[in-house]
Amino acid sequence: MPKKPKSKTRSNAQLDSLAKSLGLLRSEMRINNQETQAGLTQIRQEMQTGFDQMYRHIDGFVKLHETLDIEMKVLNEQMKRLEDRVKRLEAN
């Protein structure tokens, strides 16, 4: 019967060791999770900056297109008036 207390002591030691290992594992996981969250926050900020730059470039392109479209309409109207003027001058 004296052997049972030894195995009980050995089991308690193993359980204590396992509990310590689990505690360390939890701590490492908590730290890893915090580092991951910090990394994701940084990536989100970088992506937001990139998207802001893309939106500015797209806005600039759209404004340029609108300006060119207006200029093209103005030039077409000027060309139409000149052609009408030439036709009147040739008719006389």
C-alpha positions in Angstrom: 0.0 0.0 0.0 2.8 2.5 0.5 3.2 2.6 -3.3 -0.1 4.3 -3.9 0.9 7.6 -2.2 4.0 7.7 -4.4 2.0 7.4 -7.5 -0.5 9.9 -6.1 2.4 12.3 -5.5 3.7 11.7 -9.0 0.2 12.3 -10.5 -0.1 15.5 -8.5 3.3 16.6 -9.7 2.4 15.8 -13.3 -0.9 17.7 -12.9 0.9 20.7 -11.4 3.4 20.6 -14.3 0.6 20.4 -16.8 -1.2 23.3 -15.1 2.0 25.4 -15.3 2.4 24.5 -18.9 -1.1 25.5 -19.7 -0.7 28.8 -17.8 2.4 29.5 -19.9 0.7 28.6 -23.0 -2.2 30.9 -22.2 0.2 33.7 -21.5 2.0 33.1 -24.8 -1.3 33.0 -26.7 -2.5 36.2 -25.1 0.8 38.0 -26.1 0.6 36.5 -29.6 -3.0 37.7 -29.9 -2.1 41.2 -28.8 0.8 41.3 -31.3 -1.6 40.0 -34.0 -4.2 42.7 -33.2 -1.5 45.4 -33.3 -0.3 44.1 -36.7 -3.8 44.1 -38.1 -4.4 47.6 -36.8 -1.3 48.8 -38.6 -2.3 47.0 -41.8 -5.8 48.5 -41.7 -4.2 52.0 -41.3 -1.9 51.4 -44.3 -4.8 50.1 -46.4 -6.9 53.1 -45.5 -4.0 55.4 -46.5 -3.7 53.6 -49.8 -7.4 53.7 -50.5 -7.5 57.4 -49.7 -4.7 58.0 -52.2 -6.5 55.9 -54.8 -9.7 57.8 -54.3 -7.8 61.1 -54.7 -6.3 59.9 -58.0 -9.7 58.6 -59.3 -11.3 62.0 -58.4 -8.6 63.8 -60.2 -9.0 61.6 -63.3 -12.8 62.1 -63.2 -12.4 65.9 -62.9 -9.9 65.9 -65.8 -12.3 63.9 -67.9 -15.1 66.3 -67.1 -12.9 69.3 -68.0 -11.8 67.7 -71.3 -15.4 66.8 -72.1 -16.5 70.5 -71.5 -13.6 71.7 -73.6 -14.5 69.3 -76.4 -18.1 70.6 -76.4 -16.8 74.2 -76.6 -14.5 73.4 -79.4 -17.2 71.6 -81.3 -19.5 74.7 -81.0 -16.7 77.0 -82.1 -16.1 74.8 -85.1 -19.8 74.7 -86.0 -20.0 78.5 -85.8 -16.9 78.9 -88.0 -18.3 76.4 -90.5 -21.6 78.3 -90.6 -19.7 81.6 -91.1 -17.6 80.1 -93.9 -20.8 78.8 -95.6 -22.4 82.3 -95.4 -19.2 84.0 -96.8 -19.0 81.5 -99.6 -22.7 82.0 -100.4 -22.2 85.7 -100.9 
